Amino acid sequence: MLLGSGTAAAAVTFTHGVASGDVKPDSAVLWTRVNRKAKLVVELSPDPAFPRSKTLRRIAKATARNDFTAKAEVAPLAPNQFYHYRWRQGKTISRVGTFKTPPQRSARANVSFTYTGDTDGTFSFHNNFEVLNKVRQEHADFFVYLGDTVYADSVLKLPAKATTLEEFRDLYKVNRRFSALANLLKSTSTYAIWDDHEVRDNFAGQAVDPTLYATGRQAFLEYLPGSRRAGSR
């Protein structure tokens, strides 16, 4: 395929892994990001071989408006079921992610989950988020990302505080390049909660510049696998 300029379109690359979120007994939201505008297909199956007869497919579009992130809500799913999923564009395929749906709300069941927060990728010279490898090795039913998922006001970031949407987005990209975080997010479902550093330290509600608040919120919703802006078709 050629662009209008006559230059061949760049190949699609899955740049920051995959993730699942807002998983319910009968549905889930799946996330990924690519390097350019693209129409993507997400495939989900209880069988890791993704046989046609057992694979659910949904389409989502990655556009510049959302920094080429894509989300798709997939349903109907079976409760208490382990699933595999992957994204594709033509012959280009993402890494395979996994999650387990919870049982029906009326069912009694034991639940195992992990939680942590405070991930500042600008402190990379201190550590590589190794604790998240330990979290993943717990093989929990789900992971709670308990706030401060980025530090928009990190003292080690230049400029020291993110102000533009691009700067906020860049912080999520930096964090996602740590394999410990990327591997955790693809290994189980995530329920993400923001705290204060996603915008500014110790801000409360909208007791902060409303444009800054909206910018931080948009980047959070773009890069975490929650249901807002899930674009299944």
Secondary structure by P-SEA (a helix, b strand, c coil): ccccccccccccccccccccccccccccccccccccccbbbbbbccccccccccbbbbbbbbccccccbbbbbbccccccbbbbbccccccccccbbbbbbbccccbbbbbbbccccccccccccccccaaaaaaaaccccbbbccccccccccccccccccccaaaaaaaaaaaaacaaaaaaaaabbbbccccccccccccccccccaaaaaaaaaaaaaccccccccccc
